[in-house]
Amino acid sequence: MANATVTDYGADAPIAVVGGGLAGLSAALDLVEAGRRVALFERRPYAGGKAYSFEDPNHDVVLDNGQHITMRCCTEFQEFLERIGCADIIRYQEHLEVAVIDPASSGHRVSVISGRQPRALGRLGRSLLPAPLHMLPSIATYEHLSMAEKARLGFAFLPIRRMSEFERLALDRQSFARWLSEHHQSERVIERFWDLIILPTCNDRCSDVSATQGIQVFQEGFSHEARAADIGVFTGGLGRVAEAAVERLRRGGAQLELNTSVNGMLTNDFEVTGIRSGRGEQTDVSAVVLALPPKQAFDLLPAQWRRREPFWRLSQHEVSPIVNVHMQWDRQVMGRDFVGVLDSDAQFIFQRSQIHGWPTPPHWISVSLSGAHDLVDLPQAEIVARVERAVRRALRRTAGATLLATRVVKESEATFRPKPGMNAHRVRPKTPIGNLVLAGAWTATGWPATMESAVRSGRAAAQVLLEDGSSLP
C-alpha cells in the first residue's frame, strides 16, 4: 500500500489487543500490569463490547444495550471490577431470591410472599443449609411444579452434584434436555424449572444447550457453595465498567485506539509482524491478542491459516440473539428489583428505576429476552406489542397503567451457541502462531457466554504471552 502510514516501534513494538470488549480489556489490563507495552484497538468510539450503555435523547436517561446481572460465583469478573475501581456498581442480594410469576395460572397461590395474595407467585431461593441442600426448602415451596415433579428433581440434582469434570465433558454431544429426560425430568419440568435458569445463562434453551454446559451452570451456581448463585444487579450503566477499565489502562501507559478498526494482519509463516487499520495505517507489533467474536476473528486471519488447526474451528460457531425492551410507564408497575416470568415474551423483567435510583415517575422497566430467535427479525412495533401483552399478563399493577415510551435493542449476534458438540470448537488461547493468542467468551473457558467467561479468556490469553514471551516489550 503505497500511501500507508507505518508506525515502526522497532524493538519496542507493542502487543496489540484487537477488540475492546471485556475479554480485550481484561487481557490488556494483565499485560499492562505486567509492565508490557500495549495498544488496544476498538472499532467503535467506546469500549465494552456486548456490554455498553447509550443515552436515550428523548427521555434523558442512560440505558444499557441489555440487562446484565452477575453472581457471586463469577469471581474473576468481580476481581476485574475491583482492579479497575468499579466494584461499587454491583449490589448483591443478601441471599439468592428469584420471584417467578406464572401468568397462565388459575387461582391465587402464595409462596413465602409476605402473606398477601399475588398471582401465582413462586420464589426460588436458598436457606442457611450447606450446598446443595440449601435449595431444598425453596424447591419444596416452589408453586409452579407439582409435589411429584419437585420430588423427581433429585434424580437430576444428585448426579449433577456428584459428576466429575471428566464425566461432564464426555456429555458434550448430548443436549441438556435429553440428559434431563433420561434422569426423569418431564418436558413440563424442563420448561418451568431448568429452562428458567439455563435460558438467561446460556442464551438458549436446554434443548439447544449441551449437557456439558448445562451441568456446568448448575455445578458452579448451586452445587459447591451456598452463596455462589446470589445475584448482583448493576446500579449504574454498563458503560461505567468499560470507562473505568479504559481509564485504568491509560494510567498504566496503554495506547487506546478507539474508533479504529483493524482489517488485516501482516504476517510471515511463523508470526504476526503488524496490523493494518481501516484507515490504511500499519502498526508494527510484538504480539497480538485477537479478542473478537469467532466469525470476525476468523475473517481477520490470513487465508493460508484458516484451514489450520485450530483456526478452522472458529468458522463452526453459531450465534444466538438477545432482545431487550425498555419500557417507560406512568406509574410503578412492579415492586421487586426483578422477576422471572414463565412466558417466552417476558422471561425476566427488571425494575430499572428502582435499581438505578432514578427519580419517579415515570417508571422504567426492562424486559430481557434471551434466545430470542423468533423475535429478533420482527419489526420493532410487533415486538413491543407482544412484550406489552406479556408484561400486562404478568404484572397486575399494569392494570390501568399507561405505557408512555419504549426502546427496543436487538443484539442479533449476542453470544455464541453452546450447542451439543460445540465444546470441541471452543479453542484454547494458545495457537500455532507463537505471538498470536485468542480471547473471547466463546473460547475454552468452560463457562457459557457470560462476562465471567470473557474476563477469564482475556486473562488466559495474556498469561500465554507472559509465559511464552518473557522477552516481549
C-alpha positions in Angstrom: 0.0 0.0 0.0 1.9 3.0 -1.3 0.3 5.7 0.8 0.1 3.7 4.1 1.3 5.2 7.3 3.7 2.8 9.1 4.2 3.1 12.8 7.6 1.5 13.5 8.4 0.9 17.1 11.4 -1.3 16.4 12.3 -3.4 19.4 9.6 -1.5 21.4 6.7 -2.7 19.3 3.6 -3.0 21.4 1.3 -6.0 22.0 -1.8 -5.3 20.0 -5.1 -6.2 21.6 -7.7 -6.2 18.9 -11.2 -5.8 20.4 -12.3 -3.6 23.3 -14.8 -5.9 24.9 -14.4 -7.4 28.4 -12.0 -10.1 27.0 -9.8 -7.5 25.4 -9.9 -5.1 28.3 -9.1 -8.0 30.7 -6.1 -9.1 28.6 -4.8 -5.6 28.2 -5.1 -4.9 32.0 -3.0 -8.0 32.8 -0.4 -7.1 30.2 -0.1 -3.5 31.4 0.2 -4.5 35.0 3.0 -6.9 34.0 4.9 -4.0 32.5 4.2 -4.7 28.9 3.6 -2.1 26.2 0.0 -2.4 24.9 -2.0 -0.8 22.1 -5.8 -1.6 22.2 -7.8 -1.3 19.0 -11.6 -1.0 19.1 -13.7 -0.2 16.0 -16.3 1.7 17.9 -15.7 5.0 19.7 -16.2 3.3 23.1 -15.1 0.1 24.7 -17.3 -2.5 26.3 -18.2 -5.0 23.5 -21.6 -6.5 24.1 -21.9 -4.7 27.5 -22.4 -0.9 26.8 -24.7 2.0 27.6 -26.3 4.7 25.5 -28.2 7.9 26.2 -31.8 8.0 25.1 -32.1 11.5 23.7 -35.8 11.6 24.0 -36.0 10.8 27.7 -32.8 12.0 29.3 -31.9 8.5 30.7 -28.9 6.2 30.1 -30.0 2.8 29.1 -28.0 -0.4 28.7 -28.0 -2.4 25.4 -29.2 -5.3 27.6 -29.9 -6.1 31.2 -26.9 -7.8 32.7 -26.6 -9.4 36.1 -23.7 -11.2 37.8 -23.5 -13.9 40.5 -21.1 -14.4 43.4 -19.6 -17.4 41.6 -18.3 -15.0 38.9 -15.1 -14.4 40.9 -12.9 -13.3 38.0 -15.4 -10.7 36.9 -15.7 -9.4 40.4 -11.9 -9.2 40.8 -11.8 -7.3 37.5 -14.3 -4.7 38.8 -12.2 -4.3 41.9 -9.0 -3.8 39.9 -10.5 -1.0 37.9 -12.1 0.6 40.9 -15.7 -0.1 39.8 -16.8 -2.8 42.3 -19.4 -0.5 43.9 -21.5 -0.7 40.7 -22.8 -4.1 41.9 -25.4 -4.7 44.6 -25.7 -8.3 45.6 -28.7 -9.9 47.2 -28.2 -10.9 50.8 -29.3 -14.4 49.7 -30.5 -15.9 46.4 -34.1 -15.0 45.7 -35.9 -15.1 42.4 -39.6 -14.4 42.3 -41.2 -16.4 39.5 -44.6 -15.5 38.0 -46.9 -17.9 36.1 -49.4 -15.6 34.2 -51.4 -18.6 33.0 -52.1 -20.0 36.5 -55.6 -20.2 37.8 -56.2 -19.2 41.3 -54.0 -17.2 43.7 -51.1 -19.1 45.2 -48.6 -17.7 47.6 -45.0 -18.9 48.2 -43.4 -17.1 51.1 -44.6 -13.7 49.9 -45.5 -11.5 52.9 -48.9 -13.1 53.4 -50.6 -11.2 50.6 -52.2 -12.9 47.6 -50.3 -12.2 44.4 -51.0 -14.1 41.2 -49.2 -17.4 41.1 -46.0 -16.2 42.6 -43.4 -18.8 43.5 -40.0 -18.0 44.7 -36.6 -19.7 44.2 -34.1 -19.0 46.9 -31.6 -20.5 49.3 -31.7 -21.3 53.0 -28.9 -21.5 55.6 -28.2 -25.1 54.8 -24.9 -26.1 53.2 -24.8 -26.6 49.4 -26.5 -28.4 47.7 -29.1 -28.8 50.5 -29.6 -25.0 50.7 -32.1 -25.1 47.8 -34.4 -27.8 49.3 -36.8 -25.6 51.3 -37.2 -23.2 48.4 -37.8 -26.0 45.9 -40.3 -27.6 48.3 -42.4 -24.5 48.2 -41.9 -23.7 44.6 -45.5 -23.4 43.4 -45.1 -24.0 39.7 -44.3 -27.7 40.0 -46.4 -30.4 41.5 -45.1 -32.3 44.6 -44.3 -35.3 42.4 -42.4 -33.1 39.9 -40.4 -31.5 42.7 -39.5 -34.9 44.2 -38.2 -36.0 40.9 -35.8 -33.0 40.7 -33.5 -35.0 42.9 -33.0 -37.6 40.1 -31.1 -34.9 38.2 -29.6 -32.8 41.0 -27.8 -35.7 42.7 -25.9 -36.8 39.6 -25.0 -33.2 38.8 -23.6 -32.8 42.3 -21.6 -36.0 42.1 -20.4 -35.7 38.5 -16.7 -35.2 37.8 -15.3 -32.8 35.2 -14.2 -35.7 33.1 -17.7 -37.2 33.1 -19.3 -33.9 32.4 -17.0 -33.2 29.4 -17.9 -36.6 27.9 -21.6 -35.5 27.6 -20.9 -32.6 25.2 -22.6 -34.3 22.2 -25.8 -34.7 24.1 -28.3 -32.0 24.7 -29.0 -31.0 28.3 -32.8 -31.6 27.7 -32.1 -35.2 26.6 -29.9 -35.8 29.6 -32.6 -34.3 31.9 -35.2 -36.5 30.2 -33.0 -39.6 30.9 -33.0 -38.5 34.5 -36.8 -38.4 34.9 -37.4 -34.7 34.1 -40.5 -34.2 32.0 -40.9 -31.5 29.3 -43.0 -29.5 31.7 -40.4 -29.6 34.4 -37.7 -28.6 32.0 -39.7 -25.7 30.7 -40.8 -24.5 34.2 -37.6 -25.0 36.2 -34.5 -25.9 34.2 -35.0 -23.6 31.3 -35.7 -20.8 33.8 -32.0 -20.9 34.7 -30.4 -22.1 31.5 -32.0 -19.6 29.2 -30.6 -16.4 30.7 -27.2 -18.0 31.5 -26.6 -19.9 28.2 -28.8 -17.8 25.9 -30.6 -20.9 24.6 -33.0 -23.5 26.0 -32.0 -26.8 27.4 -32.9 -28.5 24.1 -30.2 -26.4 22.3 -27.5 -26.4 25.0 -25.0 -29.3 25.5 -25.3 -31.4 28.7 -21.7 -30.4 29.4 -22.6 -26.7 29.5 -25.9 -27.1 31.3 -24.4 -29.2 34.0 -21.6 -26.8 34.5 -24.0 -24.0 35.2 -25.7 -25.9 38.0 -22.5 -27.2 39.4 -21.0 -23.7 39.6 -24.1 -21.9 40.8 -25.9 -24.4 43.1 -23.7 -27.4 44.0 -20.5 -26.2 45.6 -21.1 -23.1 47.6 -24.3 -21.9 49.2 -23.8 -18.2 48.2 -22.5 -18.9 44.7 -25.8 -18.1 43.0 -26.6 -14.9 44.9 -27.5 -12.4 42.1 -25.9 -9.0 41.7 -27.5 -6.2 39.8 -25.8 -3.2 38.2 -26.8 0.0 39.9 -25.3 2.1 37.2 -25.0 1.9 33.4 -22.8 -0.8 32.0 -20.7 1.9 30.2 -19.2 2.8 33.6 -17.3 -0.5 33.6 -15.7 0.0 30.2 -14.9 3.6 31.1 -13.2 2.7 34.3 -11.2 0.0 32.5 -10.1 2.4 29.8 -9.1 5.0 32.4 -7.1 2.3 34.3 -5.3 1.3 31.1 -4.5 4.9 30.2 -3.0 5.5 33.6 -0.9 2.3 33.0 0.5 3.7 29.8 -1.6 1.8 27.3 -2.3 3.3 23.9 -6.0 3.4 23.3 -7.1 3.4 19.6 -10.8 3.8 19.9 -12.9 4.3 16.7 -10.2 2.4 14.9 -11.0 -0.9 13.1 -8.4 -3.5 12.2 -8.9 -5.1 8.8 -5.7 -7.0 8.3 -2.7 -8.6 9.8 0.8 -8.5 8.4 2.4 -11.9 8.8 5.1 -14.3 7.7 4.9 -18.1 8.0 5.6 -18.1 11.7 4.3 -14.9 13.3 2.3 -11.7 13.1 4.5 -8.7 12.4 2.0 -5.9 12.2 -1.7 -4.9 11.8 -3.4 -2.7 9.3 -6.2 -0.4 10.3 -9.2 0.6 8.3 -7.6 4.0 7.7 -4.7 2.3 5.9 -2.2 2.7 8.8 0.2 -0.1 9.6 1.5 -0.7 13.1 4.4 -3.0 13.9 3.5 -5.4 16.8 5.4 -7.8 19.0 2.3 -9.9 19.6 -1.5 -9.9 19.0 -4.4 -10.7 21.3 -7.3 -11.4 18.9 -10.3 -10.6 21.3 -13.1 -10.7 18.8 -16.2 -12.9 18.2 -15.3 -16.1 16.3 -16.5 -15.0 12.9 -14.7 -11.7 13.0 -11.6 -13.3 14.3 -11.7 -15.9 11.5 -12.2 -13.3 8.8 -9.1 -11.4 10.1 -6.8 -14.4 9.7 -4.7 -14.7 6.6 -6.3 -17.1 4.1 -3.4 -19.5 4.3 -4.0 -20.0 8.1 -7.8 -20.5 8.1 -7.7 -24.3 7.3 -5.1 -24.9 10.0 -5.8 -26.3 13.4 -7.4 -24.8 15.5 -8.3 -21.8 13.3 -10.9 -23.6 11.1 -12.9 -24.3 14.3 -13.7 -20.6 14.6 -15.9 -20.8 11.5 -18.1 -23.5 13.1 -19.7 -21.3 15.7 -23.3 -20.2 15.5 -24.8 -17.2 17.3 -27.8 -16.6 19.5 -29.7 -13.3 19.8 -31.0 -11.3 22.7 -33.7 -8.7 22.5 -34.2 -6.1 25.3 -37.3 -3.9 25.5 -37.0 -0.8 27.8 -40.5 0.4 28.8 -41.5 3.7 30.4 -44.8 3.6 32.4 -46.7 6.4 34.1 -46.6 4.6 37.4 -44.8 1.9 39.3 -45.8 -1.4 37.9 -43.6 -3.8 40.0 -42.0 -3.7 43.4 -39.1 -6.1 43.3 -35.8 -5.5 41.5 -36.6 -8.2 39.1 -38.9 -11.2 38.5 -38.9 -14.2 36.3 -41.9 -14.9 34.1 -43.0 -18.3 32.7 -43.7 -16.7 29.3 -41.3 -16.6 26.4 -42.4 -13.0 25.6 -41.4 -11.7 29.1 -38.8 -14.1 30.7 -37.1 -11.6 33.1 -38.4 -8.1 34.0 -36.2 -5.6 35.8 -37.3 -2.5 37.7 -34.7 -0.2 36.3 -35.9 3.0 38.1 -35.6 1.2 41.4 -32.3 -0.5 40.8 -30.7 2.7 39.5 -32.4 5.1 42.0 -33.9 7.2 39.2 -36.5 9.9 40.2 -40.0 8.8 39.6 -42.5 9.0 38.0 -42.2 7.9 35.2 -41.0 4.4 35.9 -38.7 2.4 33.7 -38.6 -1.4 33.4 -36.5 -3.6 31.1 -37.6 -6.9 29.7 -34.8 -9.2 28.8 -35.5 -11.9 26.2 -32.7 -14.5 25.8 -32.5 -16.9 22.9 -34.9 -14.6 21.0 -34.7 -16.4 17.7 -38.4 -15.9 17.0 -38.3 -12.2 17.8 -35.1 -10.7 16.6 -36.2 -10.3 12.9 -39.6 -8.9 13.7 -40.5 -5.2 13.3 -40.0 -3.3 16.5 -43.7 -2.4 16.7 -44.6 -6.1 16.7 -42.0 -6.9 19.3 -43.4 -4.1 21.6 -46.9 -5.3 21.1 -46.0 -8.9 22.1 -43.9 -7.8 25.1 -46.5 -5.4 26.3 -49.2 -8.1 26.3 -46.9 -10.4 28.2 -46.0 -7.8 30.8 -49.6 -6.9 31.4 -50.5 -10.5 31.9 -47.6 -11.0 34.3 -47.7 -7.7 36.4 -51.1 -7.0 38.0 -50.0 -3.3 38.7 -50.1 -2.6 34.9 -53.9 -2.6 35.1 -54.9 1.0 34.3 -51.3 2.0 33.8 -50.2 3.8 30.6 -47.2 2.7 28.6 -45.5 6.1 27.7 -42.5 5.0 25.7 -40.4 2.1 24.6 -36.9 1.4 23.3 -36.1 -1.9 21.6 -32.5 -3.1 21.4 -31.7 -6.1 19.3 -28.4 -7.9 19.6 -28.7 -10.4 16.8 -25.2 -11.9 17.5 -25.2 -11.5 21.2 -23.5 -14.8 22.1 -22.1 -18.0 20.7 -24.4 -21.0 21.0 -23.2 -23.8 23.3 -24.9 -26.4 21.3 -24.2 -30.1 21.6 -20.8 -30.9 20.1 -19.6 -27.3 20.1 -17.2 -27.7 23.0 -14.6 -29.1 20.6 -14.7 -25.8 18.7 -14.1 -23.7 21.8 -10.3 -23.3 21.3 -7.6 -22.5 23.8 -5.9 -19.1 23.7 -2.6 -20.5 22.5 -2.2 -21.0 18.7 0.5 -22.5 16.4 1.5 -18.9 15.7 3.8 -18.1 18.6 2.8 -14.4 19.1 -0.9 -14.7 18.3 -3.4 -15.6 21.0 -7.2 -15.8 21.0 -9.6 -14.4 23.6 -13.4 -14.1 23.9 -16.2 -15.6 25.9 -16.5 -18.3 23.2 -13.0 -19.8 23.9 -12.3 -22.8 26.1 -13.1 -21.3 29.5 -15.7 -23.9 30.4 -18.3 -21.2 31.1 -21.2 -20.1 28.9 -21.1 -16.7 27.1 -21.0 -14.5 30.2 -19.0 -11.6 31.4 -17.2 -14.1 33.7 -16.2 -16.1 30.6 -14.9 -13.0 28.8 -12.7 -11.9 31.6 -11.4 -15.4 32.2 -10.5 -15.7 28.5 -8.7 -12.4 28.5 -6.6 -13.3 31.5 -5.8 -16.7 30.0 -4.6 -15.1 26.7 -2.4 -12.6 28.5 -0.9 -15.4 30.6 0.1 -17.3 27.5 2.1 -14.3 26.2 3.6 -13.6 29.6 4.8 -17.2 30.0 5.9 -17.7 26.4 7.3 -14.3 25.7 9.4 -13.1 28.6 11.3 -11.0 26.1 8.3 -9.2 24.8 8.5 -5.4 25.5 
